Amino acid sequence: MNMLESRYPAVSETSGKISGRAAAPAFLEVDGATVRYGNVHVLEDLSLSVAKGEFVALLGSSGCGKTTLLRTIAGFMQPVSGRIAVDGRDVTRQPPDKRGMALVFQTYALWPHMTVAQNIGYGLKLRRKPRTEIAAKVAEMQTLLGLEGLGGRKPAALSGGQRQRVALGRALAIGPDILLLDEPLSNLDARIRLTVRHEISALQKRLGITAIHVTHDREEAMVMADRIVILNAGKIAQLGTPQEVYNNPASPFVAAFMGAENVMALTAEVRGGKIGIEAGPTNRACEISCGDRSVSSGRLEARFRSEAAELLDAAASPPVSGEALILDGTVAQASYPGGVWRHVVKIGDQQVVVDSSRAFASGESVSVRVPSEALFLFDGGVSDAKGMAL
C-alpha cells in the first residue's frame, strides 16, 4: 500500500452505490444553506448529505446554482443562513484552507512558469513540508496519474488531458478529506474527455475519497457518480442514483433534463390500479398499469425519449397497443446521426423526435408506439422542453 492509498482506505465494492440521502453517517453535510448574489437568491434553504467515500455529481443547466453550491462548500462563498459540516465539524465560517478540501478547476489553474513536478508539489511547499517528503509525494502522484517522465515539462508542453491530470495530482497531493471538481472535463475534446472521466472515476473508487463533481453533462454524471443531485433554480429537483433519476424522474423538469423531451397532453381516468387514456385527435385510447406512477384523473403530461419509442408504418396492420401509447402523425424530417435514423414526426400541432433502425420518407403517415415502461406521466398542464409549465 502506497502513501496515498494509506491516506484514503479504499471503499468496498458493495458500498460504492448509495441511494437517496446518504445511507452511511453524513461525512459532508449542507444544512439549510441559502446563498445570495445581491438581492438574488442563488441557493434557497438547500440541504444535502454526502457519505464518506461517496462520489456525488451536481447536475444542472447554467445558472441553476451547482457551481455556487460547490464554491460554498469549498469556502469561497458564505451562506447568509445554514450550516456546512465535515465529519461533524462545523466549517461554515472557516476559510478554504482550513476545511480539508481541494478544488480542481475547469481551467486547470496551473502555474505556467512551473514544471509538472513543481505544480504538483506546490500545495505541499505552502505547507512547509520537507523536500524529501514533497519529492516522494510528487513521484507517487506522477506514477498514479501516468505522468512519469513529464516532471520537468512546463504546462504549455502538455496536452489538455495531461494538464488535467497535473491539476488532479496537485489536489490529491495534499491529502484532502474531500475532492471538489468544478467541470474539470469541459475544456477537453470529446475523445480525451471520455478517457479522463473514466480515469477520475476509477481513481476515486480506488482511493475511496469523497468527491463532489459539478457538471452540465448528463452522461458524465451518469457514468461517474454514485448519486446525482439535479438542481433547478437553486433547489434540489431530485436526488438519487443514476438509475433512479433516469428511470423514475420526479417531475417534468427532471424527465426533460434526463432526455425525455418529447411531450404530449393527454386526458385519463385512473381507476383500480389502471390509467385509462382517452382517445384524442392524435392518440388512440389505451389502458396502462399505474405501477409506481402517482397521477390523478384529468389532464396529464406524457413524456418519453426518442430512443424509447417505436416508429411504425401507418399503412400496415394497426399496431397492437398492449401496455403502450399509440400516437398518429406524419414524418416531417429524417436524418442519420449514426447508428439509427432520427425522425421529426408531426403529431397534430406538435412535433416529437423518434429514432428508428430504418428511414421513413418525409410526408409518410406513421404511428409512434411508446411502451408503458418508457412513458412518464405527470399531473397537470403540458410543460415546455425544459419542463417549465406553459
N, C-alpha and C positions, 0 to 999 in steps of 0.2 A: 504494500500500500504506500503510495507516494504522499508527499506533504499535503497536497491539495485534497486528495481523497480522504485523508485523516481529518481534515477540517470539515468536510461535508460527508458524513456517513451516507452511503447510497440507500435509497428507498427500495423496498421490496417490490416485486412485480405486482402483487395484489394490492398495494397501497397507491399505485400510480393514478387510479381514476377515483375521484371523489365527487359525489353528486350533491346538488343543492347547496346549502350552506355547508361550510367545512365540517366533515364528519368528525375529524380529529379536533382536539382543542385548538382554538384560533392562535396562530402564531403572529399574523398581522391582522389587526382589527381597525377598521374605519367605522366610527360610530357617530352617525348623525351629522356628517360633515356638510357644511354649507359654505360655498366659496363665491365671492362676488368680484366682478370687474366693474368698479364704479357702482352704479345702481343696478347692474345686470347680474342676476343670479346665474352662475355657470353650473354650479352643483347645488342641489336642493335636498338637504336632510338625507344624505346618501350614507348607507351602511353596507359594509362588506367585510366578510371574514375569510381569511386565507389560511389554510393549514400549512404546517412546516413541510417543506419538500414539494409543495404543490406548484404547478405551472398554470397560471390564470391569464387569459387573454382579455384585454379590454377592447371591445369591438364596436365600431360605430362610424358614421359618416363625419365629415368635417364639421366642427362646431358642436358636437354632441357632448363634450366635456371629458373625453377619455384622457387627453394629454394633461388637462388641468388636474384630473384626479391623480395621475402619475406624479406630477410635479408637487402636488400637495402631500402625497405620501413621502416623496423624497425630501421635503422640507423647503423647497424653493418658493412655495406659496403657503400662506397661512389661512386656515379656515376662520370665518367670522364666528362660527359656532361648531361644536362637535369635538371629537377626540380621536387621536391616532395612537395606537399602542403596538409595540413589538415585543412578543414574548412576555406580555403582562406589564411592560414598562411604558409609561406614558411619554411619548416623544413629540407631542403636539407642538410644543414651543421650543424644541431643541433644534439647533442648526443642522444642516445636511450632513456635515462631517461627524456628527455625534450620534447618528441614527443607525449605524451599522449597515448602510446600504451603498450600492454602487450603481451608477446610471450609465448605460450605453446609449449614446446619442445617435440620431438619424444621420447627422453629418460627420460621424466618426470622431470629430474634435481632437484629432491627433496634432501634436506639435510638429510642424513641418521641418524645423531645424534639428530635431532629434532623430536618432536611429530607432529602429524597431525595438531593440533591447532597452533603450533609454525611455521610450514611451511606455513600454510595459512596466518598467520599474519605477515610473515617476511617482505613483502614489506611495510606494514603499519608501522612496527617498524623502518625501514630505514628512513621513512618519519617523524619519531618522533611524531607519533600520540599518544594521551593519552591512557593509558592502558585500561580504561573503553571503549573507542571507539573501540580499537582493539578487545577486548573481545566480544563486541556486534557484530562487523562485522564478526568475526570468527564463532560465534554461528549461525549467519544468513546464512553464506556460507555452514556450515555443514548441516543445515536444508534444504537449497535449493538443495544441491547435494546428499542428502541421506547418510550423513556421521555422523549422530547423534550417540553418544556413542563411537566413534572412536577417539575422540580428543586426548586421551592420548597415543595412539599407535605410534610406530615408523614405517617408510615406509616398513621395512623388514617384518612386521607383517600384511601387507595388500596384497590383490590380485592386479593383474595388472589393473583391472578396477577401483578399489578404489584408487590406486596411481594416475591414470589419472584424477580422479575427484578432488583429492587434488591439483594436478598441475593446474587444471582449476580454482579451488577455489582461489588459490594464485593469479592467473592472474586477476580474476574478483574482488577480494577484494579491489584493489587499485582504482577501478572505471575508467578503461581506456576508451578513446574515441573509440579505435579500438582494437579488439582482433585478434591476429595473431596466426595461428595454423599450426605448421610445422610437417605434417604427424603424428598427435598425436595418431592415432589408429594403426599404423603399428606394434607395439610391442605386441598387444593384440591377443589372439586366435580368431578364426573366430566367435564363438558364442558370446563372450563378445564384439567383435568389432561391431556386428550388434546392440547390445543393447546400447552401449555408443554413437554410431554415431547418433542414434535417440534421445538420451538424449541431446546431444550437440545441435542438430538442434532445438529441442523443446525449449531449454533454450534460444538460440539466438533469436528465434522468440518471446518468452515471454518477454525478456528484451529489444528487439529492438536494440541490439548493432550491430555495423558494424563489420563484420568478414571477414578475408581473410584466406582461408584454402588451404594448399598445400597437394596434394595427387597424387599418380600414379594409384589409383584405380578408374576406370571409374564409377562403380556402386555407390561408395561412393560419388563421385562428383554429380552424377545424383540425388540421394535422398536427399542430404543435401543443395545444392546450389540454389540460385535464378538465378544466371548466372554462366556459365562456361567459363574460359579462357583456350583454348588449346594452349600450347606453343610448338614450334618446332625450334630448333637451335637458341634460343634467340629472337625469334619473335613470335607475336601472329598469329597463323594459323587460328583461328576462335574464335569469342566471341558471346555468345548468351545464351538463356535459355536452360535448358536441352533438351526440346522438339526440339528446333531449331537445335542444333548441332547434335542431334541424327537423326532427320528426314530429315534435309537438310544440309548435310555436304558440305563445300565449296570447298573441294579439295580431291584428292585421299588419301592424308595423313590423313585428318580428318576422312574420311569414314572408312579407315582401323583401325584407333585408336578407333573409336566408334563401332567396331565389324564387319564391312563389309570387311572381309579379303579374301573372295572368289573373284577372279579376272579373267576376260576373255577379250580377244581382239576381237573387232567387227568392221565391216565396215557398214556405214549407210549413207543414204541420207536424209537430212532434208528439208521438203517442205510442205508448207501450214499448219503449226502447227502440223505436224506429223513427227515422226522419223521412216523412213523405214529401218529396219535392214536387210541386205542382208544375204542370206543363206551362210553358211561356212562349212568347213569339220565337225564341231561338233555342229553347231547350225542351227535351222530352220529359214526361213525368217519370219519376223513378222513386225507389224506396231504398234507403241505406240504413245500416245499423248505427245507433248513436255511438257505441263504443266509449271512448274517453271524451267524446265531444260534450260540451255543456252549452247547448243552444236552446232557444225558445221558439215557439211557433211565431210566424210572421216573416218579416223581411230578414234575409240572410245575405251575407257576403261570402262568396266562394272564391278561393284562391288555389292555384296549382302551378307546378313548374312545367316548363316547356318539354323537358325530357320525360316527365311522368305521364303525359297524355299519349293517346294513340290516334293517328290520323287515318281515316278510312274513306274509301270511295263511296259517295252517297248514292251512286247509281247501282252499286252492288246490293246484295241482300242486306236488309236492315241489320245493324249490329245488335247483338244480344246485350241488353243493358246489364242484367245481373245487378251487382252492387256497384253501379257506376252512373255517372252523369253523362248524358249524351247532348252535345251541342251541334247545331246545324249551321253551316256557313259556307263561305267561298274563299278560295285561295287568292290572296292579293299579291303575294310575292314569295319567291323561293330563292334561297341562296345556299351555298355549300361552304360552311366554315371549317369542314374537315371531320370525317367520321360519320356524320349524319347530314341530312338535308334539313335546313331550318326554314319553316314556313310562317309567314304572317297570314293569319286567317281572319277574315272579316266576319264577325258574329253580330248581326244587326248593326247597331251604331258603334260597336266597339271592335277592338282587334285583340287577338291573342297570338302568342308565338308557340308553335308546336314543332318538335323535332320528329323526323321520320327517316327510316332506312332507305326510302325511295323518294324520288321527286314527284310532286304533284304540279300540274300546269297552272299557271295564273288564270283565274276565272273558273277553275274547276270546282264543282259543288262537292263538299266534303262533310263528313261527320267527325267530331272530336269526342273521343271517349276518354273520360277521366275516371279511373277506378277509385273506389271508396277510400282505400288506404292512402291515396295520393291527393285527396280532396280535403282542404282545410276550410272549415265553416265557422263563421263568426256572426253574432247578433248585430243587427243594425244596418245602417246605410253603407253603400259602397265607398271604399277609400280609393285614393289615387295610388300610383305605382310605388310610392314610398310609405303607404299605409296610413296616410293622413286623410281624415274624413273630408268628403266633398260636400 
